[in-house]
Amino acid sequence: MITARPTPRLAALLTLSLGLAACGGGGADLPQTPPPADALPSPGLYTISPGTPVDGTVRLTLRRGAPTAQGVLQANGQTFRFTIAGLSAQDGAPAQTAITGRVFGLERSGAFAGTYRDVGGIASDLGAALRLGNDNLVLMELRSAPPGVSLAVPAQGATVTVAP
């Protein structure tokens, strides 16, 4: 008696079709609509443990009443210029505020651009800085100089654009 042995390709297709059948008919459990484009991952994903290495630093100048601020990101031995629209200093801030910060989760420079939202003050070594996270799970922690100037972003977030 001769028995036929399935080819590797046929075996893979058979495994895939059995797997889809086990998932409930090939996707019946999948969401019917994609999540909204402005959905932000849970703030818990931005938790930084003490001692986490910094992937980059930012410096920018925020002028009272200006719609955007110009800044510089230094990461991996390179310097990138960027603008951020939507960041503001609260009432009582000086006409010009210097802001410095640390960047975490920056695996590539392209991940830096995007919409950043306030991800709150989860307990960490970051203290009272404004913590902003984007959809690429990049976290910026910003502090003003002089200390005590309160920084904020609107509910829809602040948009970072990296200059070409």
MIBAVO-840222 format. One record per residue (C-alpha): residue number from 1; chain; y, x, z. Coordinates in steps of 0.02 Angstrom, whole numbers, always signed. Example, Ala and Ser with C-alpha at 12.3 -4.5 7.8 and 13.67 -1.06 7.14 Angstrom:
% MIBAVO-840222
<torlo resi="1" chain="A" Y="-225" X="+615" Z="+390"/>
<torlo resi="2" chain="A" Y="-53" X="+684" Z="+357"/>
//
This chain:
% MIBAVO-840222
<torlo resi="1" chain="A" Y="+0" X="+0" Z="+0"/>
<torlo resi="2" chain="A" Y="+173" X="+64" Z="-47"/>
<torlo resi="3" chain="A" Y="+319" X="+17" Z="+63"/>
<torlo resi="4" chain="A" Y="+498" X="+27" Z="+0"/>
<torlo resi="5" chain="A" Y="+620" X="+122" Z="+107"/>
<torlo resi="6" chain="A" Y="+803" X="+64" Z="+97"/>
<torlo resi="7" chain="A" Y="+929" X="+189" Z="+29"/>
<torlo resi="8" chain="A" Y="+1063" X="+249" Z="+151"/>
<torlo resi="9" chain="A" Y="+1193" X="+143" Z="+61"/>
<torlo resi="10" chain="A" Y="+1086" X="-13" Z="+69"/>
<torlo resi="11" chain="A" Y="+1051" X="+20" Z="+254"/>
<torlo resi="12" chain="A" Y="+1238" X="+36" Z="+289"/>
<torlo resi="13" chain="A" Y="+1276" X="-128" Z="+199"/>
<torlo resi="14" chain="A" Y="+1137" X="-215" Z="+293"/>
<torlo resi="15" chain="A" Y="+1204" X="-149" Z="+459"/>
<torlo resi="16" chain="A" Y="+1381" X="-204" Z="+414"/>
<torlo resi="17" chain="A" Y="+1327" X="-379" Z="+364"/>
<torlo resi="18" chain="A" Y="+1225" X="-399" Z="+524"/>
<torlo resi="19" chain="A" Y="+1374" X="-338" Z="+625"/>
<torlo resi="20" chain="A" Y="+1490" X="-463" Z="+542"/>
<torlo resi="21" chain="A" Y="+1368" X="-604" Z="+573"/>
<torlo resi="22" chain="A" Y="+1361" X="-556" Z="+757"/>
<torlo resi="23" chain="A" Y="+1551" X="-564" Z="+765"/>
<torlo resi="24" chain="A" Y="+1552" X="-749" Z="+729"/>
<torlo resi="25" chain="A" Y="+1550" X="-773" Z="+543"/>
<torlo resi="26" chain="A" Y="+1653" X="-628" Z="+479"/>
<torlo resi="27" chain="A" Y="+1816" X="-643" Z="+574"/>
<torlo resi="28" chain="A" Y="+1823" X="-818" Z="+646"/>
<torlo resi="29" chain="A" Y="+1880" X="-741" Z="+812"/>
<torlo resi="30" chain="A" Y="+2024" X="-643" Z="+734"/>
<torlo resi="31" chain="A" Y="+2201" X="-707" Z="+758"/>
<torlo resi="32" chain="A" Y="+2261" X="-820" Z="+619"/>
<torlo resi="33" chain="A" Y="+2436" X="-745" Z="+614"/>
<torlo resi="34" chain="A" Y="+2490" X="-566" Z="+644"/>
<torlo resi="35" chain="A" Y="+2594" X="-526" Z="+798"/>
<torlo resi="36" chain="A" Y="+2783" X="-533" Z="+774"/>
<torlo resi="37" chain="A" Y="+2861" X="-376" Z="+700"/>
<torlo resi="38" chain="A" Y="+2968" X="-350" Z="+855"/>
<torlo resi="39" chain="A" Y="+2821" X="-360" Z="+977"/>
<torlo resi="40" chain="A" Y="+2824" X="-214" Z="+1097"/>
<torlo resi="41" chain="A" Y="+2670" X="-147" Z="+1184"/>
<torlo resi="42" chain="A" Y="+2655" X="-179" Z="+1370"/>
<torlo resi="43" chain="A" Y="+2773" X="-76" Z="+1480"/>
<torlo resi="44" chain="A" Y="+2618" X="-12" Z="+1571"/>
<torlo resi="45" chain="A" Y="+2577" X="+93" Z="+1417"/>
<torlo resi="46" chain="A" Y="+2734" X="+196" Z="+1451"/>
<torlo resi="47" chain="A" Y="+2680" X="+257" Z="+1623"/>
<torlo resi="48" chain="A" Y="+2709" X="+444" Z="+1638"/>
<torlo resi="49" chain="A" Y="+2620" X="+541" Z="+1774"/>
<torlo resi="50" chain="A" Y="+2712" X="+678" Z="+1867"/>
<torlo resi="51" chain="A" Y="+2691" X="+842" Z="+1774"/>
<torlo resi="52" chain="A" Y="+2669" X="+762" Z="+1602"/>
<torlo resi="53" chain="A" Y="+2734" X="+887" Z="+1473"/>
<torlo resi="54" chain="A" Y="+2896" X="+845" Z="+1385"/>
<torlo resi="55" chain="A" Y="+2879" X="+831" Z="+1195"/>
<torlo resi="56" chain="A" Y="+3065" X="+845" Z="+1160"/>
<torlo resi="57" chain="A" Y="+3241" X="+830" Z="+1227"/>
<torlo resi="58" chain="A" Y="+3389" X="+728" Z="+1168"/>
<torlo resi="59" chain="A" Y="+3576" X="+750" Z="+1188"/>
<torlo resi="60" chain="A" Y="+3704" X="+623" Z="+1131"/>
<torlo resi="61" chain="A" Y="+3882" X="+567" Z="+1160"/>
<torlo resi="62" chain="A" Y="+3919" X="+384" Z="+1190"/>
<torlo resi="63" chain="A" Y="+4097" X="+326" Z="+1161"/>
<torlo resi="64" chain="A" Y="+4155" X="+165" Z="+1243"/>
<torlo resi="65" chain="A" Y="+4166" X="+26" Z="+1113"/>
<torlo resi="66" chain="A" Y="+4080" X="+125" Z="+974"/>
<torlo resi="67" chain="A" Y="+3935" X="+34" Z="+889"/>
<torlo resi="68" chain="A" Y="+3829" X="+192" Z="+870"/>
<torlo resi="69" chain="A" Y="+3808" X="+359" Z="+954"/>
<torlo resi="70" chain="A" Y="+3763" X="+522" Z="+869"/>
<torlo resi="71" chain="A" Y="+3630" X="+632" Z="+945"/>
<torlo resi="72" chain="A" Y="+3515" X="+780" Z="+926"/>
<torlo resi="73" chain="A" Y="+3327" X="+783" Z="+958"/>
<torlo resi="74" chain="A" Y="+3248" X="+952" Z="+991"/>
<torlo resi="75" chain="A" Y="+3060" X="+951" Z="+976"/>
<torlo resi="76" chain="A" Y="+2927" X="+1077" Z="+927"/>
<torlo resi="77" chain="A" Y="+3057" X="+1213" Z="+891"/>
<torlo resi="78" chain="A" Y="+3152" X="+1100" Z="+770"/>
<torlo resi="79" chain="A" Y="+3316" X="+1005" Z="+781"/>
<torlo resi="80" chain="A" Y="+3338" X="+829" Z="+711"/>
<torlo resi="81" chain="A" Y="+3501" X="+732" Z="+703"/>
<torlo resi="82" chain="A" Y="+3493" X="+546" Z="+740"/>
<torlo resi="83" chain="A" Y="+3599" X="+394" Z="+773"/>
<torlo resi="84" chain="A" Y="+3566" X="+258" Z="+899"/>
<torlo resi="85" chain="A" Y="+3643" X="+85" Z="+882"/>
<torlo resi="86" chain="A" Y="+3642" X="-35" Z="+1029"/>
<torlo resi="87" chain="A" Y="+3651" X="+86" Z="+1175"/>
<torlo resi="88" chain="A" Y="+3798" X="+49" Z="+1290"/>
<torlo resi="89" chain="A" Y="+3875" X="+105" Z="+1453"/>
<torlo resi="90" chain="A" Y="+3916" X="-31" Z="+1579"/>
<torlo resi="91" chain="A" Y="+4091" X="-74" Z="+1639"/>
<torlo resi="92" chain="A" Y="+4187" X="+65" Z="+1724"/>
<torlo resi="93" chain="A" Y="+4115" X="+201" Z="+1613"/>
<torlo resi="94" chain="A" Y="+4230" X="+340" Z="+1552"/>
<torlo resi="95" chain="A" Y="+4292" X="+338" Z="+1372"/>
<torlo resi="96" chain="A" Y="+4156" X="+462" Z="+1327"/>
<torlo resi="97" chain="A" Y="+3989" X="+487" Z="+1413"/>
<torlo resi="98" chain="A" Y="+3869" X="+632" Z="+1386"/>
<torlo resi="99" chain="A" Y="+3687" X="+579" Z="+1390"/>
<torlo resi="100" chain="A" Y="+3536" X="+690" Z="+1402"/>
<torlo resi="101" chain="A" Y="+3354" X="+643" Z="+1404"/>
<torlo resi="102" chain="A" Y="+3173" X="+687" Z="+1388"/>
<torlo resi="103" chain="A" Y="+3054" X="+621" Z="+1256"/>
<torlo resi="104" chain="A" Y="+2868" X="+589" Z="+1284"/>
<torlo resi="105" chain="A" Y="+2729" X="+536" Z="+1165"/>
<torlo resi="106" chain="A" Y="+2809" X="+616" Z="+1013"/>
<torlo resi="107" chain="A" Y="+2659" X="+668" Z="+908"/>
<torlo resi="108" chain="A" Y="+2762" X="+685" Z="+748"/>
<torlo resi="109" chain="A" Y="+2949" X="+677" Z="+712"/>
<torlo resi="110" chain="A" Y="+2929" X="+517" Z="+609"/>
<torlo resi="111" chain="A" Y="+2873" X="+423" Z="+765"/>
<torlo resi="112" chain="A" Y="+3044" X="+448" Z="+845"/>
<torlo resi="113" chain="A" Y="+3137" X="+324" Z="+733"/>
<torlo resi="114" chain="A" Y="+3126" X="+138" Z="+768"/>
<torlo resi="115" chain="A" Y="+3180" X="+3" Z="+888"/>
<torlo resi="116" chain="A" Y="+3183" X="+52" Z="+1072"/>
<torlo resi="117" chain="A" Y="+3179" X="-75" Z="+1211"/>
<torlo resi="118" chain="A" Y="+3202" X="-57" Z="+1397"/>
<torlo resi="119" chain="A" Y="+3028" X="-32" Z="+1470"/>
<torlo resi="120" chain="A" Y="+3085" X="-36" Z="+1650"/>
<torlo resi="121" chain="A" Y="+3072" X="+76" Z="+1799"/>
<torlo resi="122" chain="A" Y="+2886" X="+97" Z="+1823"/>
<torlo resi="123" chain="A" Y="+2857" X="+213" Z="+1971"/>
<torlo resi="124" chain="A" Y="+2851" X="+392" Z="+1909"/>
<torlo resi="125" chain="A" Y="+2942" X="+556" Z="+1920"/>
<torlo resi="126" chain="A" Y="+3078" X="+488" Z="+1805"/>
<torlo resi="127" chain="A" Y="+3185" X="+417" Z="+1944"/>
<torlo resi="128" chain="A" Y="+3326" X="+298" Z="+1901"/>
<torlo resi="129" chain="A" Y="+3346" X="+344" Z="+1717"/>
<torlo resi="130" chain="A" Y="+3353" X="+214" Z="+1579"/>
<torlo resi="131" chain="A" Y="+3179" X="+210" Z="+1504"/>
<torlo resi="132" chain="A" Y="+3165" X="+158" Z="+1321"/>
<torlo resi="133" chain="A" Y="+3004" X="+140" Z="+1223"/>
<torlo resi="134" chain="A" Y="+2970" X="+105" Z="+1039"/>
<torlo resi="135" chain="A" Y="+2822" X="+32" Z="+943"/>
<torlo resi="136" chain="A" Y="+2750" X="+207" Z="+915"/>
<torlo resi="137" chain="A" Y="+2733" X="+226" Z="+1105"/>
<torlo resi="138" chain="A" Y="+2871" X="+357" Z="+1109"/>
<torlo resi="139" chain="A" Y="+2963" X="+353" Z="+1275"/>
<torlo resi="140" chain="A" Y="+3143" X="+412" Z="+1299"/>
<torlo resi="141" chain="A" Y="+3211" X="+435" Z="+1473"/>
<torlo resi="142" chain="A" Y="+3401" X="+445" Z="+1470"/>
<torlo resi="143" chain="A" Y="+3525" X="+501" Z="+1603"/>
<torlo resi="144" chain="A" Y="+3714" X="+501" Z="+1597"/>
<torlo resi="145" chain="A" Y="+3833" X="+639" Z="+1648"/>
<torlo resi="146" chain="A" Y="+3921" X="+611" Z="+1762"/>
<torlo resi="147" chain="A" Y="+3781" X="+527" Z="+1859"/>
<torlo resi="148" chain="A" Y="+3808" X="+346" Z="+1907"/>
<torlo resi="149" chain="A" Y="+3856" X="+278" Z="+1736"/>
<torlo resi="150" chain="A" Y="+3740" X="+132" Z="+1703"/>
<torlo resi="151" chain="A" Y="+3662" X="+131" Z="+1529"/>
<torlo resi="152" chain="A" Y="+3590" X="-24" Z="+1445"/>
<torlo resi="153" chain="A" Y="+3519" X="-93" Z="+1284"/>
<torlo resi="154" chain="A" Y="+3522" X="-274" Z="+1225"/>
<torlo resi="155" chain="A" Y="+3364" X="-380" Z="+1230"/>
<torlo resi="156" chain="A" Y="+3331" X="-349" Z="+1044"/>
<torlo resi="157" chain="A" Y="+3336" X="-161" Z="+1078"/>
<torlo resi="158" chain="A" Y="+3427" X="-9" Z="+1013"/>
<torlo resi="159" chain="A" Y="+3389" X="+61" Z="+841"/>
<torlo resi="160" chain="A" Y="+3361" X="+247" Z="+815"/>
<torlo resi="161" chain="A" Y="+3380" X="+317" Z="+640"/>
<torlo resi="162" chain="A" Y="+3337" X="+498" Z="+604"/>
<torlo resi="163" chain="A" Y="+3456" X="+582" Z="+480"/>
<torlo resi="164" chain="A" Y="+3374" X="+652" Z="+323"/>
//
